[in-house]
């Protein structure tokens, strides 16, 4: 896949995230997408990704800004670096209590692309930074 096509695919994915359009995000993923959760496990499949997005939407309201997308020469791998700006809506298991705290932190996602769809999503951010922010504002 050409670099430009991969960049457009990743931008569409991130735009769908910012629009809170989970179905549009899912449409860009392969059926057997690999999802590496930040400091967590690995899930495989679009349906598990759908469940994860629903759970995230219940606990957090987030948008991504300052987005920079980088794509390999052959278009099979990409990365996006951005700032996550969000509100902690509902307490998530094992995390501090939620009371509408705001947060902002740098993060990134690594992608693999096959046959015009995203086949791997690996999210990275500093969980300790996020916890410190929500505990301070909580």
N, C-alpha and C positions, 0 to 999 in steps of 0.2 A: 504494500500500500504506500503510495507516495507520502512524503513528509507533510505536505499541505493537507491532504485528506485526513491524515491522522490528527494533525493539529485541529482541524475543523471538528472532527469526532470528539476530541477531548473538550474543546470549547463548548460544544453542544451539551455534553454531559454536565459540565460545570454550570452552564446557563440553566439547565433543567434543575440542578440542585438549588440554585439561587431562586428559581421560580417555585420551589417546593413541589415540583412536578415529578413525583416518584415514577409514574408510568412512563414518562418520557425518558427518564434515566434508564429504566429497565429495558426499554426498547433498543438501547444502544449496546446492551450487554449480550454476550453469547449465552446460550442456554446453560452451559456448564461453567459459567464464570467462577473464577477463584477469587474469594474475598478474604484478604488478610486484614483482620481487625486490629487496630492500634493496641499494642500491648495485650493482645488477646489471641484467640484461636483463628483457625482457617475454616471458612465455610465454602461449600461448593454448590453452585446452582442459583439460577435466577429467582426461584421461589424463596430460598433462604435470604437472598438479598432483599426481596420484597418485604419479608418479615422484619429484617434488620432496619430498613428504612422506616417502617411503621413504628417500631419501638423507639427509634431515634426521634421521630417527629412528636411522639408523646412526651418526651423528656426535654427536648431542646428545640429552640428556634434559632437557626443559624443562616448566615450568608457568608459568602467568600468574596474577599476583595483583594486588590493588589496582585492579581493573578498573573503569573508568568508560566508559560507552557514551553517545554523543551521536548524535541522529538529526535529520535535516532535517525541516521541517514537513510536506513531502509524502511522507516515508518512502523516498525514492529514494536517499538518501545517508546514510552513517553513519560514525562514527569510534569507535575504542576506544583508550583509553590504559591502559597497565598496566605492571607490573614483570615482567620475564622473570627467572625464577630457574632456573638450569640447571647441568648438568654436561657438560663437554666430554669425550666418550667416545672418539672416534677421530679422528685427524688428518685434517682436510679439506684438499684440494688448495689450495696457496697461503696457508695459514694456519699459525700456530705449531703445534708438536707438542702433541698431546693426552696428558694423563696424569691424567685424572679431575679437572681443575680445576673449581672452582665459580665461578659468576659471577651477578651481579644487575645489571640495567640497565633504565632506562626505555625504553619502545618504544610504538609505535602502529601501527594498521592503519586505512586508509581503505577504505571499502566503497561499491560501487554495488549497488543492488538493482533487479531487473526481474522481473516476473511471479512474485513470491514466492520468488525464488532470488537468491543472491549472484552478481553478474555481473562484479565487479571486486574484487580484493584487492591493496592496495598497502601493503607493510610498510615501516616506517621505524624505524631505531635507529642508534645511533652505533657503527659498526664499530671505530673507533679506541679507544673506551672498552672494548669487549669484548676487543680484542687486548691492551690494557694489563692488564686483569684476568687473562687467562689466562697471559700472559707472567710476571706477578708471582708467580702461584701455581704456575707450571710448573717 
